[in-house]
Amino acid sequence: MEEDDESKWADLKTKRAWNGAGKSFSPDDINDAKKLDDMRASEPLWDDDLNELVICPQGEARAGRKATRAHFKLKAGQPWTILNRDSADPAHNDAIKSLYDALTELGARAEIYAVAWGTNNKRADFKLWEEHVASEYVWHCDPGTRILMDPGLFIQPDIVGFDSKRMNRTVRNPGVIIEVVHHHWPDLNTWKYLRSLSALNYIVVFYFVNHASGRNNYASKMDCSGKANRLVASHYLKDGQFYSMGRVVGGSGDEDIFYQKCSRIGLDYAKQAFQSQGVPSKK
């Protein structure tokens, strides 16, 4: 069985290129003489965000240096993006695909429930957000999720949803960002940007990888009913605050120390969420 294409190219910043006719090319296509001719005949080529690309054929090993792989790179002057360190993890990528497929299911509206606690320490989850009847959310998954944060600097979340009918983001139609967590937490710079976005009518949900969509009912869960796709969030950022299992995580005022604290909390829950289910039986 061949290795999944996304896994093969996980360490490459640009995993595909498009020509003006909407035809896509992979990095492997550069090594095919006919496809390379097709690419060059239809230049310019573009990435998912319509940044112009340059074709870089495989380079030979020389002076003790390893041969370089064939790849696409952004044309001079185009900004680079921050890589997601989980991008080479098959379980991480499978979870992204599962969530994306559920969120883009025709006829179903999205909603997010937040873990909360009531009297006697019993679960009392509440609806954090639901897609408004007058909204129409469009969902994007990595690598088509770049958000410009500073000149020349992007973050690249796993899944992003926007109300396609309105330019403004409000409490009723926020931007929704889903970060899938397995072995890694977002790096410090990405965390700071995610936290700042959460104070600007974005909801940032951390979804912990599980063995099968819908099975994890205490840390992360996606239920699909056909009418509504409900994501249960135990950890999320909203209004600049980080929530863990229904409670606000307090900070010391030092952003770096606060980040380390939230990272430990998140990764501990990610580990528990995955290991507590055990390995599913094979049919």
Beta strands, then each sheet from edge to edge (+ up, - down):
strand 1: 17-18
strand 2: 24-25
strand 3: 45-46
strand 4: 52-56
strand 5: 71-74
strand 6: 80-81
strand 7: 109-114
strand 8: 126-130
strand 9: 137-141
strand 10: 147-150
strand 11: 153-155
strand 12: 159-163
strand 13: 175-181
strand 14: 202-208
strand 15: 220-224
strand 16: 228-233
strand 17: 235-238
strand 18: 241-244
strand 19: 247-248
sheet 1: 1+ 2-
sheet 2: 3+ 4- 5+
sheet 3: 6+ 11+ 10-
sheet 4: 8+ 7- 16- 15+
sheet 5: 9+ 12- 13+ 14+ 17- 18+ 19-
end
